[in-house]
Amino acid sequence: MSHPLPFRQIGDFQITALSDGTMSASLDFLSGIENADAIAIQKSAGIAEPGDIHINCYLIRGQGRVILVDAGAGPLNNAGGQLIASLAVAGVSPDDVDSVLLTHCHPDHIGGLLDPEKRPVFKHAEIMLHPLEVQQWQDDEKLNMANERGQRNFRLARQTLNAYAHKLRFFNGDKIADAILPVGLPGHTPGHTGFQIDADDQCLLIWGDIVHYPHIQSAHPDVSILFDTDPVQAEETRRNIMEHAVSKKMLIAGMHLGQAGFASVLRAGNGYCISCSEK
């Protein structure tokens, strides 16, 4: 399985980072930091467009399984949309995928599940997610309270979940496959979930949206983003999982870590730093 995409081998499983491209965003979405300070951190990290957010998905192959973690933004808002091409580079077609694990149901994670005609892209895959995630997006009261952008997100989530209704499965704490365990990481959304892969002395955590701007939010874990459902809980989860990653020397993968796809978390001052892991 030789290909030019970033990947890691953890026991029987090969985990490949699949770029879905970038989405235009703004550092104004952040709270808890001055805009000038946020820009300075991005510039010092060598990021040319400080407000842009890169989107990753992850492919897990091994033990006869072809598992996709998140599906990118798809054809939405001229953001992302490169997942299918990245899968092809990895030698995988949508029909090969047997399971799609969802960290949560924001548009840049589920937009690639439906084609422009709103039909399922991954025809043979079961969709796995946390039951609290479905509860969140099916809540009419929350829908009615949401702003226009939020209501669009609700409609997309409902449309997508309905399209895959007969293939929906929920995490219940059990392993998804040998050595792959769902990890609850609430705050960004109620059912926000990561996926931990263990083998021997190696441990990889795909942590979803713990950070959107990794250099900023590792140095300042108290910085939240507009998209956090519960910013206080999101901050607590971010601090806890970063400390856990440091103490356990975990390899991290994340949907907004950048194209390197993998990183280590190190302590730095009163916060942390994310060291992208090239290989």
Number of C-alpha atoms within 10 A of each C-alpha: 7 8 10 9 18 17 21 17 15 19 15 16 22 15 24 26 26 30 28 28 19 22 19 14 14 13 20 13 12 19 14 12 16 11 14 10 11 22 17 14 16 20 13 10 12 10 14 10 13 19 18 16 23 21 30 32 28 26 21 24 18 16 10 9 14 20 21 25 26 29 30 31 29 25 17 15 13 11 21 24 24 21 24 20 15 20 22 11 15 18 12 15 14 19 12 15 20 17 21 24 25 25 30 27 26 22 20 27 24 22 25 26 26 21 13 11 6 12 14 17 17 23 15 15 22 18 23 20 22 24 14 17 21 18 12 18 21 16 11 12 10 13 18 12 10 14 10 11 8 16 16 14 20 24 14 20 23 16 15 20 20 12 16 19 13 10 15 15 16 14 19 11 11 10 15 15 12 14 16 18 18 23 19 18 25 24 22 28 23 22 23 25 27 24 24 20 23 19 15 7 10 14 18 24 22 25 25 27 26 31 23 22 25 23 21 24 25 24 18 19 24 20 21 25 20 13 15 18 14 15 19 15 17 27 23 15 19 26 20 13 17 24 17 13 19 15 12 12 16 20 21 24 29 24 31 22 27 22 20 18 27 27 20 18 22 18 15 11 8 9 16 22 20 21 15 19 14 11 9
